Amino acid sequence: MHYRNKVLHPKRESDAKQTHQSEVTILGKAVLVTLAIVLLQSIIVWKFIASTTLKGDTFHAASDLFVNVGAFAVAFIASRGYKHHENLRRWFSYIGIALLVVGGVWVAIEAYVRLWFAPVRLMNEWLMVTGIVGGMGNFWVHRIIDRMPKEDRTHTHEILDAHVLSDMALSMVVVLAGALGYFFGWYRADPILSILVGAWMLSLAKTLVSMRGQDCDHHH
């Protein structure tokens, strides 16, 4: 007969499981909202508005999604009483970092081509709307994560929240690109800002890799 884990302190074990179950609920909601943002932006950027700033925002949101899913999976496994699950969080984080790198390079190259060789006219009014909706979605995710009790918050939760707030700022860059194009007719605003977005994403990826090198579990 074998046991998954030997329980030495039933009350402490029960409190830990309750905390993990609460974390599962909170992170599950964050995953669903982030998934909705990624799907909506993906459809819009590929079918209706070929904005490079919006593509950058979508790649960033996809990166957030993988990090969120990894944290959710770890919390779910912990709530079931299993241990030694941190490798799962690590691999989802690596996938998120890889998406940031691929997205940053892709967006910067495409923006450069559009800026100098193949300018594209965009529906800037709808670009602004999309950026605002994306930013509101990110703020919603931030509020969901913020429901985690302060005493139960870990460095992982802080990293997730920082990801979301960073993506919300990126959505505002999308709004800015749309506003400059719509109100001032500056069609170069989208590719110029996209090059900055690409650099930002690569810088963020470098920071995350550095943090992984210092602490593979994202804990101080």
Salt bridges, closest charged atoms under 4 A:
ASP15 OD2 - LYS11 NZ 3.44
GLU23 OE1 - HIS20 ND1 3.54
GLU23 OE2 - HIS157 NE2 2.63
ASP64 OD2 - HIS60 ND1 3.40
ASP64 OD1 - HIS163 ND1 2.93
GLU86 OE2 - HIS85 ND1 3.63
GLU86 OE1 - ARG89 NE 2.71
GLU110 OE2 - LYS55 NZ 2.80
GLU110 OE2 - ARG114 NH2 2.81
ASP146 OD2 - ARG143 NH1 3.55
ASP146 OD1 - LYS150 NZ 3.68
ASP146 OD1 - ARG153 NH1 3.67
GLU158 OE2 - ARG153 NE 2.98
ASP161 OD1 - HIS142 ND1 2.71
ASP161 OD2 - ARG153 NH2 3.80
ASP167 OD1 - HIS60 ND1 3.59
ASP217 OD1 - ARG90 NH2 3.46
